């Protein structure tokens, strides 16, 4: 059973909003991160992560790079992407898969 959800975003307000919404929907364990590297460290330690929700536009390591690393590590959970970027950026990421 994969019961942990990781949420990555560089905006604390959005992280808190998403955490509250997911917990209200019955998600048992929601962890939030402003750093992709911190989230990757948790993924190494916690094989029970079932969902990763990730903003595409983050400082340091953007969502596209984060997805590349997830792919290299054979992440078997689900990934949900969101972004304030334009449609071209979202389409480019969609075509990566």
Biopython code that builds the backbone (N, CA, C, O; Angstrom):
import numpy as np
from Bio.PDB.StructureBuilder import StructureBuilder

atoms = [
    (1, "UNK", "N", (0.838, -1.188, 0.000)),
    (1, "UNK", "CA", (0.000, 0.000, 0.000)),
    (1, "UNK", "C", (0.879, 1.246, 0.000)),
    (1, "UNK", "O", (1.832, 1.347, 0.772)),
    (2, "UNK", "N", (0.553, 2.171, -0.856)),
    (2, "UNK", "CA", (1.293, 3.424, -0.951)),
    (2, "UNK", "C", (0.401, 4.512, -0.381)),
    (2, "UNK", "O", (-0.599, 4.883, -0.996)),
    (3, "UNK", "N", (0.756, 5.026, 0.790)),
    (3, "UNK", "CA", (-0.171, 5.924, 1.452)),
    (3, "UNK", "C", (0.351, 7.328, 1.700)),
    (3, "UNK", "O", (-0.387, 8.155, 2.236)),
    (4, "UNK", "N", (1.573, 7.631, 1.339)),
    (4, "UNK", "CA", (2.116, 8.965, 1.558)),
    (4, "UNK", "C", (2.011, 9.789, 0.280)),
    (4, "UNK", "O", (2.245, 9.289, -0.820)),
    (5, "UNK", "N", (1.655, 11.056, 0.446)),
    (5, "UNK", "CA", (1.599, 12.005, -0.662)),
    (5, "UNK", "C", (2.620, 13.098, -0.400)),
    (5, "UNK", "O", (2.643, 13.683, 0.683)),
    (6, "UNK", "N", (3.461, 13.375, -1.383)),
    (6, "UNK", "CA", (4.427, 14.468, -1.293)),
    (6, "UNK", "C", (3.953, 15.620, -2.169)),
    (6, "UNK", "O", (3.516, 15.412, -3.301)),
    (7, "UNK", "N", (4.042, 16.833, -1.637)),
    (7, "UNK", "CA", (3.644, 18.031, -2.381)),
    (7, "UNK", "C", (4.845, 18.965, -2.440)),
    (7, "UNK", "O", (5.425, 19.310, -1.411)),
    (8, "UNK", "N", (5.216, 19.374, -3.658)),
    (8, "UNK", "CA", (6.346, 20.286, -3.852)),
    (8, "UNK", "C", (5.868, 21.587, -4.474)),
    (8, "UNK", "O", (5.218, 21.593, -5.519)),
    (9, "UNK", "N", (6.202, 22.684, -3.817)),
    (9, "UNK", "CA", (5.912, 24.009, -4.353)),
    (9, "UNK", "C", (6.797, 25.000, -3.610)),
    (9, "UNK", "O", (7.154, 24.778, -2.453)),
    (10, "UNK", "N", (7.143, 26.079, -4.270)),
    (10, "UNK", "CA", (7.999, 27.076, -3.620)),
    (10, "UNK", "C", (7.204, 28.150, -2.884)),
    (10, "UNK", "O", (7.794, 29.058, -2.300)),
    (11, "UNK", "N", (5.877, 28.060, -2.904)),
    (11, "UNK", "CA", (5.041, 29.040, -2.229)),
    (11, "UNK", "C", (4.382, 28.413, -0.999)),
    (11, "UNK", "O", (3.555, 27.512, -1.136)),
    (12, "UNK", "N", (4.740, 28.879, 0.201)),
    (12, "UNK", "CA", (4.171, 28.315, 1.429)),
    (12, "UNK", "C", (2.642, 28.337, 1.473)),
    (12, "UNK", "O", (2.028, 27.396, 1.975)),
    (13, "UNK", "N", (2.022, 29.399, 0.954)),
    (13, "UNK", "CA", (0.559, 29.460, 0.963)),
    (13, "UNK", "C", (-0.037, 28.307, 0.161)),
    (13, "UNK", "O", (-0.978, 27.655, 0.612)),
    (14, "UNK", "N", (0.513, 28.055, -1.029)),
    (14, "UNK", "CA", (0.009, 26.977, -1.876)),
    (14, "UNK", "C", (0.221, 25.622, -1.211)),
    (14, "UNK", "O", (-0.648, 24.753, -1.278)),
    (15, "UNK", "N", (1.374, 25.438, -0.568)),
    (15, "UNK", "CA", (1.630, 24.180, 0.137)),
    (15, "UNK", "C", (0.583, 23.940, 1.218)),
    (15, "UNK", "O", (0.051, 22.836, 1.336)),
    (16, "UNK", "N", (0.292, 24.955, 1.997)),
    (16, "UNK", "CA", (-0.678, 24.802, 3.077)),
    (16, "UNK", "C", (-2.074, 24.554, 2.522)),
    (16, "UNK", "O", (-2.826, 23.744, 3.064)),
    (17, "UNK", "N", (-2.421, 25.247, 1.447)),
    (17, "UNK", "CA", (-3.711, 25.050, 0.809)),
    (17, "UNK", "C", (-3.856, 23.612, 0.304)),
    (17, "UNK", "O", (-4.870, 22.961, 0.557)),
    (18, "UNK", "N", (-2.855, 23.128, -0.400)),
    (18, "UNK", "CA", (-2.899, 21.757, -0.924)),
    (18, "UNK", "C", (-2.930, 20.728, 0.195)),
    (18, "UNK", "O", (-3.671, 19.748, 0.120)),
    (19, "UNK", "N", (-2.125, 20.949, 1.237)),
    (19, "UNK", "CA", (-2.130, 20.008, 2.367)),
    (19, "UNK", "C", (-3.524, 19.923, 2.992)),
    (19, "UNK", "O", (-4.036, 18.833, 3.244)),
    (20, "UNK", "N", (-4.123, 21.071, 3.233)),
    (20, "UNK", "CA", (-5.451, 21.097, 3.850)),
    (20, "UNK", "C", (-6.476, 20.395, 2.972)),
    (20, "UNK", "O", (-7.281, 19.605, 3.465)),
    (21, "UNK", "N", (-6.451, 20.678, 1.680)),
    (21, "UNK", "CA", (-7.397, 20.053, 0.756)),
    (21, "UNK", "C", (-7.223, 18.543, 0.727)),
    (21, "UNK", "O", (-8.207, 17.806, 0.786)),
    (22, "UNK", "N", (-5.981, 18.072, 0.636)),
    (22, "UNK", "CA", (-5.729, 16.636, 0.572)),
    (22, "UNK", "C", (-6.116, 15.937, 1.867)),
    (22, "UNK", "O", (-6.688, 14.847, 1.835)),
    (23, "UNK", "N", (-5.815, 16.544, 2.995)),
    (23, "UNK", "CA", (-6.205, 15.954, 4.272)),
    (23, "UNK", "C", (-7.731, 15.926, 4.410)),
    (23, "UNK", "O", (-8.288, 14.964, 4.938)),
    (24, "UNK", "N", (-8.407, 16.982, 3.937)),
    (24, "UNK", "CA", (-9.874, 16.997, 3.963)),
    (24, "UNK", "C", (-10.464, 15.908, 3.070)),
    (24, "UNK", "O", (-11.569, 15.428, 3.323)),
    (25, "UNK", "N", (-9.732, 15.518, 2.029)),
    (25, "UNK", "CA", (-10.175, 14.444, 1.137)),
    (25, "UNK", "C", (-9.836, 13.055, 1.679)),
    (25, "UNK", "O", (-10.159, 12.043, 1.057)),
    (26, "UNK", "N", (-9.188, 13.016, 2.832)),
    (26, "UNK", "CA", (-8.904, 11.728, 3.468)),
    (26, "UNK", "C", (-7.534, 11.148, 3.190)),
    (26, "UNK", "O", (-7.289, 9.981, 3.494)),
    (27, "UNK", "N", (-6.635, 11.932, 2.621)),
    (27, "UNK", "CA", (-5.272, 11.430, 2.417)),
    (27, "UNK", "C", (-4.636, 11.231, 3.785)),
    (27, "UNK", "O", (-4.628, 12.152, 4.600)),
    (28, "UNK", "N", (-4.101, 10.037, 4.048)),
    (28, "UNK", "CA", (-3.614, 9.741, 5.394)),
    (28, "UNK", "C", (-2.310, 10.435, 5.788)),
    (28, "UNK", "O", (-2.122, 10.744, 6.965)),
    (29, "UNK", "N", (-1.423, 10.684, 4.860)),
    (29, "UNK", "CA", (-0.123, 11.278, 5.196)),
    (29, "UNK", "C", (0.297, 12.210, 4.069)),
    (29, "UNK", "O", (0.593, 11.762, 2.961)),
    (30, "UNK", "N", (0.323, 13.504, 4.354)),
    (30, "UNK", "CA", (0.714, 14.500, 3.370)),
    (30, "UNK", "C", (1.956, 15.214, 3.892)),
    (30, "UNK", "O", (1.951, 15.775, 4.988)),
    (31, "UNK", "N", (3.021, 15.183, 3.089)),
    (31, "UNK", "CA", (4.244, 15.885, 3.446)),
    (31, "UNK", "C", (4.495, 16.953, 2.396)),
    (31, "UNK", "O", (4.345, 16.700, 1.200)),
    (32, "UNK", "N", (4.878, 18.150, 2.836)),
    (32, "UNK", "CA", (5.103, 19.247, 1.905)),
    (32, "UNK", "C", (6.574, 19.647, 1.900)),
    (32, "UNK", "O", (7.278, 19.528, 2.903)),
    (33, "UNK", "N", (7.018, 20.129, 0.729)),
    (33, "UNK", "CA", (8.414, 20.505, 0.545)),
    (33, "UNK", "C", (8.516, 21.718, -0.359)),
    (33, "UNK", "O", (7.771, 21.849, -1.330)),
    (34, "UNK", "N", (9.450, 22.606, -0.029)),
    (34, "UNK", "CA", (9.774, 23.714, -0.919)),
    (34, "UNK", "C", (11.029, 23.393, -1.724)),
    (34, "UNK", "O", (11.397, 24.149, -2.624)),
    (35, "UNK", "N", (11.679, 22.294, -1.413)),
    (35, "UNK", "CA", (12.915, 21.884, -2.080)),
    (35, "UNK", "C", (12.748, 20.499, -2.697)),
    (35, "UNK", "O", (12.368, 19.545, -2.018)),
    (36, "UNK", "N", (13.034, 20.405, -3.985)),
    (36, "UNK", "CA", (12.972, 19.107, -4.656)),
    (36, "UNK", "C", (13.999, 18.140, -4.076)),
    (36, "UNK", "O", (13.729, 16.943, -3.970)),
    (37, "UNK", "N", (15.154, 18.635, -3.707)),
    (37, "UNK", "CA", (16.173, 17.759, -3.117)),
    (37, "UNK", "C", (15.695, 17.135, -1.814)),
    (37, "UNK", "O", (15.963, 15.962, -1.554)),
    (38, "UNK", "N", (14.988, 17.910, -0.991)),
    (38, "UNK", "CA", (14.443, 17.358, 0.252)),
    (38, "UNK", "C", (13.403, 16.280, -0.044)),
    (38, "UNK", "O", (13.364, 15.249, 0.627)),
    (39, "UNK", "N", (12.572, 16.516, -1.037)),
    (39, "UNK", "CA", (11.568, 15.513, -1.411)),
    (39, "UNK", "C", (12.232, 14.244, -1.938)),
    (39, "UNK", "O", (11.786, 13.139, -1.630)),
    (40, "UNK", "N", (13.288, 14.391, -2.725)),
    (40, "UNK", "CA", (13.999, 13.216, -3.237)),
    (40, "UNK", "C", (14.629, 12.414, -2.107)),
    (40, "UNK", "O", (14.668, 11.185, -2.165)),
    (41, "UNK", "N", (15.116, 13.092, -1.091)),
    (41, "UNK", "CA", (15.693, 12.392, 0.059)),
    (41, "UNK", "C", (14.627, 11.551, 0.756)),
    (41, "UNK", "O", (14.897, 10.420, 1.160)),
    (42, "UNK", "N", (13.434, 12.089, 0.898)),
    (42, "UNK", "CA", (12.341, 11.332, 1.513)),
    (42, "UNK", "C", (11.969, 10.137, 0.647)),
    (42, "UNK", "O", (11.706, 9.052, 1.165)),
    (43, "UNK", "N", (11.945, 10.328, -0.664)),
    (43, "UNK", "CA", (11.617, 9.226, -1.565)),
    (43, "UNK", "C", (12.618, 8.076, -1.445)),
    (43, "UNK", "O", (12.244, 6.912, -1.596)),
    (44, "UNK", "N", (13.865, 8.387, -1.180)),
    (44, "UNK", "CA", (14.866, 7.339, -0.990)),
    (44, "UNK", "C", (14.600, 6.556, 0.287)),
    (44, "UNK", "O", (14.807, 5.344, 0.330)),
    (45, "UNK", "N", (14.143, 7.242, 1.323)),
    (45, "UNK", "CA", (13.941, 6.621, 2.629)),
    (45, "UNK", "C", (12.572, 5.975, 2.779)),
    (45, "UNK", "O", (12.407, 5.058, 3.583)),
    (46, "UNK", "N", (11.596, 6.437, 2.022)),
    (46, "UNK", "CA", (10.211, 6.028, 2.207)),
    (46, "UNK", "C", (9.633, 5.431, 0.929)),
    (46, "UNK", "O", (9.168, 6.180, 0.069)),
    (47, "UNK", "N", (9.647, 4.139, 0.780)),
    (47, "UNK", "CA", (9.134, 3.534, -0.451)),
    (47, "UNK", "C", (7.613, 3.573, -0.577)),
    (47, "UNK", "O", (7.080, 3.175, -1.613)),
    (48, "UNK", "N", (6.912, 4.035, 0.431)),
    (48, "UNK", "CA", (5.451, 4.008, 0.420)),
    (48, "UNK", "C", (4.825, 5.283, -0.139)),
    (48, "UNK", "O", (3.647, 5.541, 0.106)),
    (49, "UNK", "N", (5.568, 6.067, -0.868)),
    (49, "UNK", "CA", (5.002, 7.286, -1.471)),
    (49, "UNK", "C", (4.202, 6.878, -2.702)),
    (49, "UNK", "O", (4.731, 6.250, -3.620)),
    (50, "UNK", "N", (2.930, 7.238, -2.710)),
    (50, "UNK", "CA", (2.062, 6.864, -3.821)),
    (50, "UNK", "C", (1.780, 7.984, -4.785)),
    (50, "UNK", "O", (1.530, 7.747, -5.967)),
    (51, "UNK", "N", (1.819, 9.222, -4.282)),
    (51, "UNK", "CA", (1.504, 10.371, -5.130)),
    (51, "UNK", "C", (2.514, 11.479, -4.868)),
    (51, "UNK", "O", (2.838, 11.793, -3.723)),
    (52, "UNK", "N", (3.002, 12.061, -5.953)),
    (52, "UNK", "CA", (3.831, 13.252, -5.878)),
    (52, "UNK", "C", (3.105, 14.342, -6.659)),
    (52, "UNK", "O", (2.780, 14.170, -7.833)),
    (53, "UNK", "N", (2.859, 15.457, -5.995)),
    (53, "UNK", "CA", (2.237, 16.617, -6.637)),
    (53, "UNK", "C", (3.311, 17.687, -6.723)),
    (53, "UNK", "O", (3.891, 18.080, -5.711)),
    (54, "UNK", "N", (3.574, 18.158, -7.943)),
    (54, "UNK", "CA", (4.752, 18.996, -8.157)),
    (54, "UNK", "C", (4.452, 20.207, -9.037)),
    (54, "UNK", "O", (3.829, 20.093, -10.093)),
    (55, "UNK", "N", (4.912, 21.364, -8.576)),
    (55, "UNK", "CA", (4.882, 22.573, -9.385)),
    (55, "UNK", "C", (6.014, 22.479, -10.411)),
    (55, "UNK", "O", (7.127, 22.083, -10.065)),
    (56, "UNK", "N", (5.749, 22.831, -11.634)),
    (56, "UNK", "CA", (6.791, 22.783, -12.670)),
    (56, "UNK", "C", (7.823, 23.885, -12.523)),
    (56, "UNK", "O", (8.977, 23.713, -12.914)),
    (57, "UNK", "N", (7.420, 25.006, -11.967)),
    (57, "UNK", "CA", (8.298, 26.171, -11.907)),
    (57, "UNK", "C", (8.751, 26.399, -10.472)),
    (57, "UNK", "O", (8.060, 27.044, -9.684)),
    (58, "UNK", "N", (9.931, 25.856, -10.141)),
    (58, "UNK", "CA", (10.484, 26.020, -8.799)),
    (58, "UNK", "C", (11.947, 26.428, -8.922)),
    (58, "UNK", "O", (12.612, 26.061, -9.892)),
    (59, "UNK", "N", (12.451, 27.177, -7.956)),
    (59, "UNK", "CA", (13.869, 27.532, -7.998)),
    (59, "UNK", "C", (14.743, 26.333, -7.645)),
    (59, "UNK", "O", (14.278, 25.371, -7.034)),
    (60, "UNK", "N", (15.986, 26.402, -8.028)),
    (60, "UNK", "CA", (16.912, 25.308, -7.719)),
    (60, "UNK", "C", (16.773, 24.185, -8.723)),
    (60, "UNK", "O", (17.522, 24.122, -9.698)),
    (61, "UNK", "N", (15.830, 23.308, -8.496)),
    (61, "UNK", "CA", (15.551, 22.209, -9.409)),
    (61, "UNK", "C", (14.094, 22.342, -9.839)),
    (61, "UNK", "O", (13.189, 22.221, -9.014)),
    (62, "UNK", "N", (13.865, 22.588, -11.119)),
    (62, "UNK", "CA", (12.481, 22.753, -11.557)),
    (62, "UNK", "C", (11.789, 21.398, -11.672)),
    (62, "UNK", "O", (12.419, 20.348, -11.544)),
    (63, "UNK", "N", (10.491, 21.444, -11.915)),
    (63, "UNK", "CA", (9.697, 20.232, -11.983)),
    (63, "UNK", "C", (10.105, 19.279, -13.087)),
    (63, "UNK", "O", (9.974, 18.066, -12.925)),
    (64, "UNK", "N", (10.595, 19.791, -14.207)),
    (64, "UNK", "CA", (11.021, 18.921, -15.312)),
    (64, "UNK", "C", (12.238, 18.103, -14.890)),
    (64, "UNK", "O", (12.289, 16.899, -15.143)),
    (65, "UNK", "N", (13.196, 18.727, -14.265)),
    (65, "UNK", "CA", (14.374, 18.010, -13.773)),
    (65, "UNK", "C", (13.975, 17.001, -12.697)),
    (65, "UNK", "O", (14.489, 15.883, -12.666)),
    (66, "UNK", "N", (13.074, 17.393, -11.832)),
    (66, "UNK", "CA", (12.580, 16.497, -10.789)),
    (66, "UNK", "C", (11.944, 15.251, -11.411)),
    (66, "UNK", "O", (12.181, 14.134, -10.949)),
    (67, "UNK", "N", (11.139, 15.443, -12.454)),
    (67, "UNK", "CA", (10.519, 14.307, -13.143)),
    (67, "UNK", "C", (11.554, 13.395, -13.779)),
    (67, "UNK", "O", (11.404, 12.174, -13.761)),
    (68, "UNK", "N", (12.602, 13.985, -14.340)),
    (68, "UNK", "CA", (13.667, 13.181, -14.947)),
    (68, "UNK", "C", (14.297, 12.274, -13.894)),
    (68, "UNK", "O", (14.544, 11.095, -14.150)),
    (69, "UNK", "N", (14.555, 12.825, -12.710)),
    (69, "UNK", "CA", (15.163, 12.036, -11.640)),
    (69, "UNK", "C", (14.197, 10.952, -11.152)),
    (69, "UNK", "O", (14.614, 9.823, -10.892)),
    (70, "UNK", "N", (12.924, 11.288, -11.028)),
    (70, "UNK", "CA", (11.940, 10.266, -10.643)),
    (70, "UNK", "C", (11.952, 9.111, -11.632)),
    (70, "UNK", "O", (11.884, 7.945, -11.242)),
    (71, "UNK", "N", (12.037, 9.441, -12.906)),
    (71, "UNK", "CA", (12.071, 8.413, -13.946)),
    (71, "UNK", "C", (13.319, 7.541, -13.818)),
    (71, "UNK", "O", (13.238, 6.318, -13.926)),
    (72, "UNK", "N", (14.450, 8.161, -13.593)),
    (72, "UNK", "CA", (15.701, 7.407, -13.422)),
    (72, "UNK", "C", (15.633, 6.476, -12.222)),
    (72, "UNK", "O", (16.235, 5.402, -12.234)),
    (73, "UNK", "N", (14.915, 6.874, -11.200)),
    (73, "UNK", "CA", (14.797, 6.070, -9.980)),
    (73, "UNK", "C", (13.636, 5.080, -10.051)),
    (73, "UNK", "O", (13.335, 4.392, -9.076)),
    (74, "UNK", "N", (12.990, 5.017, -11.210)),
    (74, "UNK", "CA", (11.876, 4.095, -11.430)),
    (74, "UNK", "C", (10.735, 4.291, -10.432)),
    (74, "UNK", "O", (10.169, 3.321, -9.929)),
    (75, "UNK", "N", (10.407, 5.533, -10.152)),
    (75, "UNK", "CA", (9.302, 5.837, -9.252)),
    (75, "UNK", "C", (8.035, 5.203, -9.798)),
    (75, "UNK", "O", (7.674, 5.428, -10.953)),
    (76, "UNK", "N", (7.358, 4.414, -8.975)),
    (76, "UNK", "CA", (6.191, 3.658, -9.425)),
    (76, "UNK", "C", (4.869, 4.297, -9.029)),
    (76, "UNK", "O", (3.809, 3.764, -9.356)),
    (77, "UNK", "N", (4.907, 5.432, -8.329)),
    (77, "UNK", "CA", (3.677, 6.089, -7.900)),
    (77, "UNK", "C", (3.111, 6.985, -8.985)),
    (77, "UNK", "O", (3.556, 6.960, -10.133)),
    (78, "UNK", "N", (2.137, 7.764, -8.606)),
    (78, "UNK", "CA", (1.485, 8.708, -9.512)),
    (78, "UNK", "C", (2.092, 10.091, -9.352)),
    (78, "UNK", "O", (2.546, 10.457, -8.268)),
    (79, "UNK", "N", (2.098, 10.860, -10.437)),
    (79, "UNK", "CA", (2.618, 12.217, -10.420)),
    (79, "UNK", "C", (1.537, 13.154, -10.948)),
    (79, "UNK", "O", (0.940, 12.907, -11.996)),
    (80, "UNK", "N", (1.299, 14.220, -10.214)),
    (80, "UNK", "CA", (0.370, 15.264, -10.633)),
    (80, "UNK", "C", (1.177, 16.542, -10.774)),
    (80, "UNK", "O", (1.841, 16.970, -9.830)),
    (81, "UNK", "N", (1.121, 17.150, -11.949)),
    (81, "UNK", "CA", (1.850, 18.389, -12.209)),
    (81, "UNK", "C", (0.888, 19.561, -12.239)),
    (81, "UNK", "O", (-0.242, 19.442, -12.713)),
    (82, "UNK", "N", (1.347, 20.688, -11.729)),
    (82, "UNK", "CA", (0.571, 21.909, -11.869)),
    (82, "UNK", "C", (1.545, 23.051, -12.113)),
    (82, "UNK", "O", (2.725, 22.972, -11.773)),
    (83, "UNK", "N", (1.026, 24.102, -12.704)),
    (83, "UNK", "CA", (1.899, 25.214, -13.029)),
    (83, "UNK", "C", (1.098, 26.426, -13.450)),
    (83, "UNK", "O", (0.005, 26.309, -14.004)),
    (84, "UNK", "N", (1.660, 27.591, -13.178)),
    (84, "UNK", "CA", (1.100, 28.829, -13.684)),
    (84, "UNK", "C", (1.687, 29.181, -15.034)),
    (84, "UNK", "O", (1.405, 30.247, -15.582)),
    (85, "UNK", "N", (2.502, 28.291, -15.571)),
    (85, "UNK", "CA", (3.145, 28.539, -16.862)),
    (85, "UNK", "C", (2.127, 28.483, -17.993)),
    (85, "UNK", "O", (0.993, 28.044, -17.802)),
    (86, "UNK", "N", (2.538, 28.926, -19.156)),
    (86, "UNK", "CA", (1.642, 28.928, -20.298)),
    (86, "UNK", "C", (1.451, 27.516, -20.859)),
    (86, "UNK", "O", (2.150, 26.581, -20.470)),
    (87, "UNK", "N", (0.503, 27.380, -21.770)),
    (87, "UNK", "CA", (0.150, 26.084, -22.348)),
    (87, "UNK", "C", (1.316, 25.409, -23.063)),
    (87, "UNK", "O", (1.411, 24.182, -23.052)),
    (88, "UNK", "N", (2.208, 26.184, -23.684)),
    (88, "UNK", "CA", (3.346, 25.571, -24.392)),
    (88, "UNK", "C", (4.226, 24.796, -23.427)),
    (88, "UNK", "O", (4.673, 23.693, -23.744)),
    (89, "UNK", "N", (4.476, 25.353, -22.270)),
    (89, "UNK", "CA", (5.311, 24.675, -21.271)),
    (89, "UNK", "C", (4.638, 23.397, -20.809)),
    (89, "UNK", "O", (5.283, 22.352, -20.723)),
    (90, "UNK", "N", (3.364, 23.469, -20.513)),
    (90, "UNK", "CA", (2.643, 22.281, -20.070)),
    (90, "UNK", "C", (2.620, 21.211, -21.159)),
    (90, "UNK", "O", (2.753, 20.025, -20.861)),
    (91, "UNK", "N", (2.453, 21.612, -22.399)),
    (91, "UNK", "CA", (2.432, 20.662, -23.514)),
    (91, "UNK", "C", (3.801, 20.011, -23.682)),
    (91, "UNK", "O", (3.884, 18.813, -23.951)),
    (92, "UNK", "N", (4.879, 20.786, -23.525)),
    (92, "UNK", "CA", (6.220, 20.238, -23.638)),
    (92, "UNK", "C", (6.445, 19.147, -22.583)),
    (92, "UNK", "O", (6.993, 18.088, -22.889)),
    (93, "UNK", "N", (6.029, 19.407, -21.367)),
    (93, "UNK", "CA", (6.201, 18.421, -20.305)),
    (93, "UNK", "C", (5.337, 17.204, -20.565)),
    (93, "UNK", "O", (5.769, 16.077, -20.321)),
    (94, "UNK", "N", (4.141, 17.405, -21.047)),
    (94, "UNK", "CA", (3.270, 16.284, -21.382)),
    (94, "UNK", "C", (3.924, 15.387, -22.426)),
    (94, "UNK", "O", (3.807, 14.164, -22.348)),
    (95, "UNK", "N", (4.606, 15.972, -23.395)),
    (95, "UNK", "CA", (5.237, 15.201, -24.463)),
    (95, "UNK", "C", (6.494, 14.466, -24.002)),
    (95, "UNK", "O", (6.980, 13.584, -24.711)),
    (96, "UNK", "N", (7.027, 14.809, -22.838)),
    (96, "UNK", "CA", (8.207, 14.109, -22.313)),
    (96, "UNK", "C", (7.891, 12.672, -21.950)),
    (96, "UNK", "O", (8.761, 11.804, -22.029)),
    (97, "UNK", "N", (6.653, 12.411, -21.552)),
    (97, "UNK", "CA", (6.265, 11.085, -21.059)),
    (97, "UNK", "C", (6.079, 10.112, -22.096)),
    (97, "UNK", "O", (5.752, 8.960, -21.811)),
]
sb = StructureBuilder()
sb.init_structure("model")
sb.init_model(0)
sb.init_chain("A")
sb.init_seg("    ")
for serial, (resi, resn, name, xyz) in enumerate(atoms, 1):
    if name == "N":
        sb.init_residue(resn, " ", resi, " ")
    sb.init_atom(name, np.array(xyz, "f"), 0.0, 1.0, " ", f" {name:<3s}", serial, name[0])
structure = sb.get_structure()
